[in-house]
Amino acid sequence: MKIFLLSIVMYVVYFFVKTKKSLHMLQQNRYNRGNKYLKWIKSNFRKNYLNLELVFLLLPIFFFLDNALLGILFNTIYFIILAKLLYKSKTEQKKVPLNWTGRIKRLYFTTTILYIMIIMILLFLTNKRFILSLFLLAIFMYLNNLMVVFANFLNTPIEKSVNQYFRHKAQTKLKNFNHLDVIGITGSYGKTSSKNILNDVLSIKYNVMPTPKNYNTPTGLMITINEYLDKFNDYFIAEMGACKTKEIKELCDLVHPKYGILTKIGVAHLETFGSIENITKTKFELIESLPSDGIGVLNADDEKQVGYKLENDCKIIWIGIDNVKKCDVYATNIQLSNEGTRFDCHFKGKKDVVTFTTKLLGKANIYNILAAIALGSALGLTENDLKLGVKKVQPVEHRLQLKRYYDMYLIDDAYNANPDGAKMALDVLNLMPGKKIVISSGMIELGSSSEKLNKELGHYMASVVDIAILIGERQTKPIQEGLLEKKFKKKDIIVFNDIGEAFSYMQQIKEKDAYILLQSDLPDAFNES
């Protein structure tokens, strides 16, 4: 009996550790919205199910042994698995840690109740045959990922009720702030950077509240409104993300933006959108939701934006770098260095040219700055205000952020691995002196185009870098093929299954003033180790 009780204790400890991991992956996969979590389970079947826990399936072979010996065997296996999981959890580098939201806590509670019920039922059905109970419990723990999915399903009515309550609270609060105007920002990429830049620029004159971090979902916007927004704010900048059609419209119906910025349209989340046409239509839901006295800022260098037939009579300001004839605000004479960027800005109808300096790197950031300049000017900022605002803009974490790394430099672009953004980051790396190294895990959620686009990234990478460090043998195979097709030296392609291993390797490189581009857009859910 003591052995059995010890086994239950081991089981409970392992349950809490493994369930936390499962909930972390569920959260990163948008709580299985669009079956994203189930797709993750399927695509990571080997990692989830072909592991040490398979040993439990062999326990019936040993049923002829004494119960005490079986209990000891059971505890030993669990101790080894638990120690391995705890060690990995402690040592692996988490890109996005588990956020202990109310929803996660409710899911933890529901999953715990499910397992308690299973334990009680099994003890009853097996007539207290403890070893058989332990074996059956091990099966349910082996299927923990699916148990979490079931708990998420059971909680659906609760979450809908909670969501409705907070939505009503947020909308009521916004209605009471008659002086407040909302600015929406969306696009396939560059949303967070654009939001932060606009916040820094507008803050020169106004009291501005942007959504924190990457809070770009209905829940994120509601949290920002209910917990952060106050009566002193002049503008609320709402970052808006989407993985499928009509999701931007849902956000617009929540906050009713008067102004909107569309960054760039690309193939991010192509797998869930289904087509580039769906992506374009969804992103324009922001601009088409603006009132007639509103203002939309569009990118004239984006063919998808230029070619879109807009069904709205609001004012449109075009910004750009290349297609200057269509632009109302555009940049020329762009100069890049390891200290930042300098460029000249032209305003349609004005002869004067304004020179801006910024700590930010990359062409993508110039577009974001131009959008902030264009909207800031329309909202009453002077040229001096704009220059001061742009100069004080700080690099956004993980988005072309230049850092010192031992004797080398790190260009941290970890949250920006999409086709256009990835190439722009490589262009930035190419402008730097010394040895050039890239750490990349490729691009995800590109549907049937994934292999082609990652191979093209490998082609482009081969013309820029000296060493390519890739994360994930399977997921970066197209990049490897692309590099080799361009005659890149095989010895200079190094593959790891976890980004933590890549950083350990980097610490061994004794290359003074080398530049490392960190281009890893994959969340922890995609580690192959």
C-alpha positions as CSV (number, residue, x, y, z in Angstrom):
1,M,0.0,0.0,0.0
2,K,2.9,2.4,0.8
3,I,4.4,1.8,-2.6
4,F,1.0,2.6,-4.2
5,L,0.7,5.8,-2.3
6,L,4.2,6.8,-3.3
7,S,3.3,6.1,-6.9
8,I,0.2,8.4,-6.6
9,V,2.5,11.1,-5.2
10,M,4.9,10.7,-8.1
11,Y,1.9,10.7,-10.5
12,V,0.5,13.9,-9.1
13,V,3.8,15.7,-9.2
14,Y,4.3,14.6,-12.8
15,F,0.8,15.6,-13.7
16,F,1.3,19.2,-12.6
17,V,4.7,19.5,-14.4
18,K,3.4,17.9,-17.7
19,T,0.1,19.7,-17.6
20,K,1.9,23.1,-17.3
21,K,3.9,22.2,-20.4
22,S,0.8,21.1,-22.3
23,L,-1.1,24.4,-21.3
24,H,2.0,26.4,-22.4
25,M,1.8,24.9,-25.9
26,L,-2.0,25.3,-25.9
27,Q,-1.6,29.0,-25.2
28,Q,1.0,29.4,-27.9
29,N,-1.3,27.8,-30.3
30,R,-4.2,30.2,-29.6
31,Y,-6.1,27.8,-27.4
32,N,-6.7,25.5,-30.3
33,R,-8.5,28.2,-32.3
34,G,-8.9,26.8,-35.8
35,N,-7.6,23.5,-34.5
36,K,-4.1,25.0,-34.3
37,Y,-3.1,23.0,-31.2
38,L,-4.3,19.7,-32.6
39,K,-2.3,20.5,-35.8
40,W,0.7,21.1,-33.6
41,I,0.2,17.7,-31.8
42,K,0.0,16.0,-35.2
43,S,3.1,17.7,-36.6
44,N,5.1,17.0,-33.5
45,F,3.9,13.4,-33.0
46,R,7.4,12.0,-32.5
47,K,8.2,14.5,-29.8
48,N,4.9,14.1,-28.0
49,Y,4.4,10.4,-28.2
50,L,7.5,8.5,-29.3
51,N,9.3,9.2,-26.0
52,L,10.2,7.5,-22.7
53,E,6.6,7.3,-21.6
54,L,6.1,4.5,-24.1
55,V,7.8,2.3,-21.5
56,F,4.5,2.4,-19.5
57,L,2.8,0.6,-22.3
58,L,5.1,-2.4,-21.6
59,L,4.1,-2.7,-17.9
60,P,1.5,-5.4,-18.5
61,I,4.4,-7.7,-19.5
62,F,5.6,-7.5,-15.9
63,F,2.3,-8.1,-14.3
64,F,3.5,-11.5,-13.1
65,L,5.9,-9.7,-10.8
66,D,5.1,-9.0,-7.1
67,N,3.0,-5.8,-6.6
68,A,5.8,-4.2,-4.6
69,L,8.3,-4.8,-7.4
70,L,5.9,-3.4,-10.0
71,G,5.3,-0.4,-7.8
72,I,9.1,0.2,-7.5
73,L,9.5,-0.2,-11.3
74,F,6.6,2.3,-11.9
75,N,8.1,4.9,-9.5
76,T,11.6,4.5,-11.0
77,I,10.3,5.2,-14.5
78,Y,8.3,8.2,-13.4
79,F,11.3,9.6,-11.4
80,I,13.5,9.3,-14.5
81,I,10.9,10.9,-16.8
82,L,10.1,13.7,-14.3
83,A,13.8,14.5,-13.7
84,K,14.4,14.7,-17.5
85,L,11.4,17.0,-18.0
86,L,12.3,19.3,-15.1
87,Y,15.9,19.5,-16.4
88,K,14.8,20.4,-19.9
89,S,12.3,22.9,-18.5
90,K,15.0,24.6,-16.5
91,T,17.7,24.6,-19.2
92,E,15.8,25.3,-22.4
93,Q,15.5,28.9,-23.6
94,K,11.8,29.9,-23.6
95,K,11.0,32.5,-26.2
96,V,7.5,33.1,-24.8
97,P,6.9,31.9,-21.2
98,L,3.6,30.6,-20.0
99,N,1.3,33.6,-19.1
100,W,-0.7,32.7,-16.0
101,T,-3.9,34.3,-17.2
102,G,-7.3,33.6,-15.6
103,R,-8.1,31.3,-18.5
104,I,-5.0,29.2,-18.0
105,K,-5.8,28.9,-14.2
106,R,-9.3,27.8,-15.0
107,L,-8.0,25.3,-17.5
108,Y,-5.5,24.0,-14.9
109,F,-8.4,23.6,-12.4
110,T,-10.6,21.8,-15.0
111,T,-7.8,19.4,-16.0
112,T,-7.0,18.6,-12.4
113,I,-10.7,17.8,-11.7
114,L,-10.7,15.5,-14.8
115,Y,-7.7,13.5,-13.5
116,I,-9.2,13.3,-10.0
117,M,-12.4,11.9,-11.5
118,I,-10.4,9.4,-13.6
119,I,-8.4,8.2,-10.5
120,M,-11.6,7.6,-8.6
121,I,-13.4,5.9,-11.4
122,L,-10.4,3.6,-12.2
123,L,-10.0,2.6,-8.5
124,F,-13.7,1.7,-8.5
125,L,-13.7,-0.2,-11.8
126,T,-10.5,-2.1,-11.1
127,N,-11.7,-3.1,-7.6
128,K,-8.6,-1.5,-6.1
129,R,-6.2,-3.6,-8.2
130,F,-3.6,-0.9,-7.7
131,I,-1.1,-2.0,-10.3
132,L,-3.7,-2.1,-13.0
133,S,-4.9,1.3,-11.9
134,L,-1.4,2.7,-12.2
135,F,-1.1,1.3,-15.7
136,L,-4.4,2.8,-16.8
137,L,-3.5,6.1,-15.2
138,A,-0.2,6.1,-17.1
139,I,-2.1,5.8,-20.3
140,F,-4.2,8.9,-19.5
141,M,-1.0,10.8,-18.6
142,Y,0.6,9.7,-21.9
143,L,-2.4,11.4,-23.6
144,N,-2.1,14.5,-21.5
145,N,-2.1,16.8,-24.5
146,L,-5.5,15.5,-25.6
147,M,-6.8,15.7,-22.0
148,V,-6.0,19.4,-22.1
149,V,-7.8,19.8,-25.4
150,F,-10.9,18.1,-23.7
151,A,-10.6,20.5,-20.7
152,N,-10.5,23.4,-23.1
153,F,-13.6,22.2,-24.8
154,L,-15.4,21.8,-21.5
155,N,-14.5,25.3,-20.5
156,T,-15.9,26.9,-23.7
157,P,-19.2,28.1,-22.2
158,I,-17.3,29.6,-19.2
159,E,-14.8,31.4,-21.5
160,K,-17.6,32.7,-23.7
161,S,-19.4,34.2,-20.6
162,V,-16.1,35.7,-19.3
163,N,-15.3,37.1,-22.7
164,Q,-18.8,38.7,-23.0
165,Y,-18.5,40.3,-19.6
166,F,-15.1,41.9,-20.3
167,R,-16.1,42.9,-23.8
168,H,-19.1,44.8,-22.5
169,K,-17.0,46.4,-19.8
170,A,-14.4,47.6,-22.4
171,Q,-17.0,48.9,-24.8
172,T,-18.8,50.8,-22.0
173,K,-15.5,52.4,-20.9
174,L,-14.6,53.5,-24.4
175,K,-18.0,55.1,-24.9
176,N,-17.5,57.1,-21.8
177,F,-14.2,58.5,-23.1
178,N,-15.6,60.9,-25.7
179,H,-12.4,62.8,-26.1
180,L,-10.4,59.7,-27.0
181,D,-9.6,58.6,-30.5
182,V,-8.5,55.1,-31.5
183,I,-5.7,54.3,-33.9
184,G,-5.6,50.8,-35.4
185,I,-2.5,49.2,-36.8
186,T,-2.4,45.9,-38.7
187,G,-0.5,44.2,-41.4
188,S,1.2,40.8,-42.0
189,Y,4.3,42.0,-40.1
190,G,5.7,45.2,-38.6
191,K,2.7,45.8,-36.4
192,T,4.4,45.9,-33.0
193,S,7.3,48.0,-34.3
194,S,4.9,50.5,-36.0
195,K,2.9,50.7,-32.8
196,N,5.9,51.5,-30.7
197,I,7.3,54.0,-33.1
198,L,4.0,55.8,-33.4
199,N,3.6,55.8,-29.6
200,D,7.1,57.4,-29.2
201,V,6.3,60.1,-31.9
202,L,2.8,61.0,-30.7
203,S,4.0,61.1,-27.1
204,I,5.9,64.2,-27.8
205,K,2.7,66.1,-27.7
206,Y,-0.1,63.8,-26.6
207,N,-1.0,61.3,-23.8
208,V,-1.0,58.0,-25.7
209,M,-1.8,54.4,-24.6
210,P,-0.6,51.6,-26.8
211,T,-1.5,48.0,-26.4
212,P,1.4,46.5,-24.3
213,K,3.7,43.9,-25.8
214,N,2.0,42.0,-28.6
215,Y,-1.6,42.3,-27.2
216,N,-3.3,42.2,-30.6
217,T,-6.2,39.8,-30.0
218,P,-9.8,40.7,-28.7
219,T,-8.7,39.5,-25.3
220,G,-5.5,41.6,-25.5
221,L,-7.4,44.8,-26.5
222,M,-10.0,44.2,-23.7
223,I,-7.3,43.8,-21.1
224,T,-5.6,47.0,-22.3
225,I,-8.9,49.0,-22.2
226,N,-10.1,47.6,-18.9
227,E,-6.8,47.7,-17.0
228,Y,-4.6,50.4,-18.6
229,L,-6.7,53.0,-20.4
230,D,-7.6,56.1,-18.4
231,K,-9.5,59.4,-18.9
232,F,-6.2,61.3,-19.5
233,N,-5.4,59.5,-22.7
234,D,-5.8,61.3,-26.0
235,Y,-5.1,58.3,-28.2
236,F,-5.4,54.6,-27.9
237,I,-3.1,52.7,-30.3
238,A,-4.6,49.2,-30.9
239,E,-2.4,46.6,-32.5
240,M,-4.5,44.2,-34.5
241,G,-3.5,40.7,-35.4
242,A,-5.4,38.0,-37.3
243,C,-4.9,34.4,-38.5
244,K,-8.1,34.2,-40.6
245,T,-10.7,36.3,-42.3
246,K,-13.0,38.7,-40.4
247,E,-10.8,38.8,-37.3
248,I,-9.7,42.4,-38.0
249,K,-13.3,43.3,-38.4
250,E,-14.1,41.8,-35.1
251,L,-11.4,44.0,-33.4
252,C,-12.7,47.1,-35.2
253,D,-16.2,46.4,-34.0
254,L,-14.8,46.3,-30.5
255,V,-12.7,49.5,-30.5
256,H,-14.1,51.5,-33.5
257,P,-10.8,53.1,-34.8
258,K,-10.8,56.6,-36.4
259,Y,-7.3,56.2,-37.8
260,G,-5.6,53.2,-39.3
261,I,-2.1,52.2,-40.4
262,L,-1.6,49.2,-42.7
263,T,2.1,48.1,-42.6
264,K,2.8,45.6,-45.3
265,I,0.9,42.6,-46.6
266,G,2.7,39.3,-47.0
267,V,2.3,35.6,-46.7
268,A,2.4,35.4,-42.9
269,H,-0.2,32.9,-41.6
270,L,-0.9,31.8,-45.2
271,E,-1.7,28.3,-43.9
272,T,-4.7,29.5,-41.8
273,F,-5.8,32.3,-44.2
274,G,-5.8,30.0,-47.2
275,S,-4.8,32.5,-49.8
276,I,-3.0,35.8,-50.2
277,E,-6.3,37.3,-51.4
278,N,-7.9,36.4,-48.0
279,I,-4.9,38.0,-46.2
280,T,-5.2,41.3,-48.2
281,K,-9.0,41.5,-47.7
282,T,-8.7,40.8,-44.0
283,K,-6.0,43.5,-43.5
284,F,-8.1,46.1,-45.3
285,E,-10.9,45.4,-42.9
286,L,-9.2,48.0,-40.7
287,I,-9.2,50.7,-43.4
288,E,-12.7,49.9,-44.5
289,S,-14.0,50.2,-41.0
290,L,-12.7,53.8,-40.6
291,P,-15.3,56.6,-40.5
292,S,-15.5,59.1,-43.4
293,D,-13.7,61.7,-41.4
294,G,-10.9,59.2,-40.5
295,I,-7.5,58.8,-42.0
296,G,-5.8,55.7,-43.3
297,V,-2.1,55.4,-43.9
298,L,-1.1,53.0,-46.7
299,N,2.3,51.8,-48.2
300,A,2.7,52.8,-51.9
301,D,5.6,50.3,-52.3
302,D,3.2,47.4,-51.5
303,E,1.6,46.2,-54.7
304,K,-1.2,44.5,-52.8
305,Q,-2.2,47.8,-51.2
306,V,-1.9,49.8,-54.4
307,G,-3.9,47.3,-56.3
308,Y,-6.7,47.0,-53.8
309,K,-10.1,48.6,-54.6
310,L,-10.9,50.4,-51.4
311,E,-14.6,50.7,-50.4
312,N,-14.3,53.7,-48.2
313,D,-14.2,57.5,-48.7
314,C,-11.9,58.3,-45.8
315,K,-8.7,60.3,-46.4
316,I,-5.7,58.1,-47.4
317,I,-2.1,59.1,-47.0
318,W,0.4,57.2,-49.0
319,I,3.9,56.6,-47.7
320,G,6.9,54.9,-49.4
321,I,10.5,54.8,-50.6
322,D,10.4,53.6,-54.2
323,N,7.0,54.5,-55.7
324,V,7.5,58.2,-54.9
325,K,5.1,59.5,-57.5
326,K,2.1,58.0,-55.6
327,C,3.4,59.1,-52.2
328,D,2.3,61.9,-50.0
329,V,5.3,61.3,-47.6
330,Y,8.4,59.5,-48.8
331,A,12.1,58.9,-47.9
332,T,15.3,59.4,-49.9
333,N,19.0,59.3,-49.3
334,I,18.8,56.5,-46.7
335,Q,22.1,55.9,-44.9
336,L,22.7,52.9,-42.6
337,S,25.4,52.3,-40.1
338,N,25.9,50.1,-37.0
339,E,24.7,53.2,-35.0
340,G,21.3,53.5,-36.8
341,T,19.8,55.2,-39.9
342,R,19.6,58.7,-41.4
343,F,17.2,59.7,-44.2
344,D,15.6,62.7,-45.9
345,C,11.8,63.0,-45.7
346,H,9.7,64.7,-48.4
347,F,6.1,66.0,-48.0
348,K,3.9,66.3,-51.0
349,G,3.3,70.0,-51.8
350,K,6.2,71.2,-49.7
351,K,9.6,72.1,-51.0
352,D,11.5,71.7,-47.7
353,V,13.2,68.4,-47.0
354,V,13.4,67.2,-43.4
355,T,16.3,65.0,-42.3
356,F,15.6,62.4,-39.6
357,T,18.0,60.3,-37.6
358,T,17.0,57.1,-35.7
359,K,18.7,54.3,-33.8
360,L,16.6,51.8,-35.8
361,L,17.9,49.6,-38.6
362,G,16.4,48.3,-41.8
363,K,14.1,49.4,-44.6
364,A,11.1,48.0,-42.8
365,N,11.6,50.4,-39.9
366,I,11.8,53.3,-42.4
367,Y,8.3,52.4,-43.6
368,N,7.1,52.3,-40.0
369,I,8.7,55.7,-39.2
370,L,7.2,57.2,-42.3
371,A,3.7,56.0,-41.3
372,A,4.2,57.6,-37.8
373,I,5.5,60.9,-39.5
374,A,2.5,61.0,-41.9
375,L,-0.1,60.4,-39.2
376,G,1.7,62.5,-36.6
377,S,1.7,65.4,-39.1
378,A,-2.0,65.0,-39.8
379,L,-2.7,65.0,-36.0
380,G,-0.9,68.4,-35.5
381,L,2.7,67.6,-34.8
382,T,5.3,70.1,-36.1
383,E,8.5,69.2,-38.0
384,N,10.5,69.7,-34.8
385,D,8.1,67.5,-32.9
386,L,8.4,64.8,-35.5
387,K,12.3,65.0,-35.6
388,L,12.5,64.8,-31.8
389,G,10.0,61.9,-31.7
390,V,11.8,59.9,-34.3
391,K,15.2,60.5,-32.7
392,K,14.0,59.2,-29.3
393,V,12.5,56.0,-30.7
394,Q,14.1,53.0,-29.1
395,P,14.6,49.6,-30.9
396,V,11.8,47.2,-30.2
397,E,12.9,44.0,-28.4
398,H,13.6,41.1,-30.9
399,R,13.0,43.3,-34.0
400,L,16.4,44.3,-35.6
401,Q,17.7,45.2,-32.2
402,L,21.5,45.6,-32.2
403,K,23.2,44.3,-29.0
404,R,26.7,43.6,-27.9
405,Y,27.3,39.8,-27.5
406,Y,30.6,39.0,-25.9
407,D,33.2,40.3,-28.5
408,M,30.5,40.2,-31.3
409,Y,27.4,42.1,-32.2
410,L,23.9,40.5,-32.2
411,I,21.2,41.8,-34.5
412,D,18.1,40.4,-32.7
413,D,15.3,39.9,-35.2
414,A,13.8,36.9,-33.5
415,Y,10.1,37.9,-34.0
416,N,10.3,38.9,-37.7
417,A,10.9,35.8,-39.8
418,N,8.6,36.3,-42.7
419,P,9.7,36.3,-46.4
420,D,10.1,40.1,-46.9
421,G,11.2,40.8,-43.3
422,A,13.8,37.9,-43.4
423,K,15.4,39.3,-46.6
424,M,15.4,42.8,-45.2
425,A,17.2,41.6,-42.1
426,L,19.8,39.9,-44.2
427,D,20.2,43.1,-46.1
428,V,21.0,44.9,-42.8
429,L,23.5,42.1,-41.9
430,N,25.1,42.5,-45.4
431,L,25.8,46.1,-44.7
432,M,27.9,45.3,-41.6
433,P,31.6,44.8,-41.6
434,G,33.4,41.6,-40.6
435,K,32.2,38.0,-40.4
436,K,28.5,37.5,-40.9
437,I,26.6,34.7,-39.1
438,V,22.9,33.9,-39.1
439,I,20.9,31.8,-36.6
440,S,17.6,30.8,-38.2
441,S,14.8,28.4,-37.7
442,G,13.0,29.3,-40.9
443,M,9.4,30.4,-41.4
444,I,6.2,28.7,-40.4
445,E,2.5,28.8,-41.2
446,L,3.1,29.4,-44.9
447,G,1.0,26.4,-46.0
448,S,1.9,24.7,-49.3
449,S,4.4,27.6,-50.1
450,S,6.5,26.8,-47.0
451,E,9.1,24.6,-48.7
452,K,9.5,26.9,-51.7
453,L,9.8,30.1,-49.6
454,N,12.2,28.6,-47.1
455,K,14.4,27.3,-50.0
456,E,14.4,30.8,-51.5
457,L,15.5,32.1,-48.1
458,G,18.4,29.7,-48.2
459,H,19.3,31.0,-51.7
460,Y,19.3,34.6,-50.4
461,M,21.1,33.6,-47.2
462,A,24.0,32.1,-49.2
463,S,24.8,35.4,-50.8
464,V,25.2,37.2,-47.5
465,V,26.4,35.0,-44.6
466,D,29.7,33.2,-43.8
467,I,28.1,30.7,-41.3
468,A,24.5,29.5,-41.2
469,I,23.3,28.1,-37.9
470,L,19.9,26.4,-38.4
471,I,17.5,25.3,-35.7
472,G,15.6,22.1,-36.4
473,E,16.8,19.4,-38.7
474,R,13.4,18.8,-40.3
475,Q,11.9,22.3,-40.4
476,T,15.1,23.9,-41.9
477,K,15.7,21.2,-44.5
478,P,14.5,23.5,-47.4
479,I,16.9,26.2,-46.2
480,Q,19.8,23.7,-46.2
481,E,18.9,22.7,-49.7
482,G,18.7,26.3,-50.8
483,L,22.1,27.0,-49.4
484,L,23.7,24.0,-51.0
485,E,22.1,24.8,-54.4
486,K,24.0,28.1,-54.3
487,K,27.3,26.3,-53.6
488,F,27.4,27.3,-49.9
489,K,30.0,25.2,-48.1
490,K,28.4,22.3,-46.2
491,K,30.9,22.6,-43.3
492,D,29.5,26.1,-42.7
493,I,26.0,24.9,-42.2
494,I,25.5,23.9,-38.6
495,V,22.2,22.4,-37.4
496,F,20.9,22.2,-33.8
497,N,17.5,21.1,-32.5
498,D,17.2,23.8,-29.8
499,I,18.1,27.4,-30.0
500,G,19.8,27.1,-26.6
501,E,22.4,24.8,-28.2
502,A,23.0,27.4,-30.8
503,F,23.9,30.0,-28.2
504,S,26.1,27.6,-26.4
505,Y,28.0,27.1,-29.7
506,M,28.2,30.8,-30.3
507,Q,30.0,31.4,-27.0
508,Q,32.8,29.1,-28.4
509,I,33.4,31.3,-31.5
510,K,36.3,33.6,-31.0
511,E,35.6,36.0,-33.8
512,K,36.0,39.6,-32.7
513,D,33.4,42.1,-34.1
514,A,31.5,39.5,-36.0
515,Y,27.8,40.2,-36.6
516,I,25.2,37.6,-35.8
517,L,21.6,37.8,-37.1
518,L,19.1,36.0,-34.9
519,Q,16.3,35.2,-37.2
520,S,14.1,32.7,-35.2
521,D,10.4,33.2,-35.4
522,L,9.4,29.8,-34.0
523,P,7.8,29.7,-30.6
524,D,8.8,27.0,-28.0
525,A,6.2,24.7,-29.5
526,F,8.4,24.2,-32.6
527,N,11.6,23.0,-30.8
528,E,12.5,19.6,-32.2
529,S,14.4,18.4,-29.2
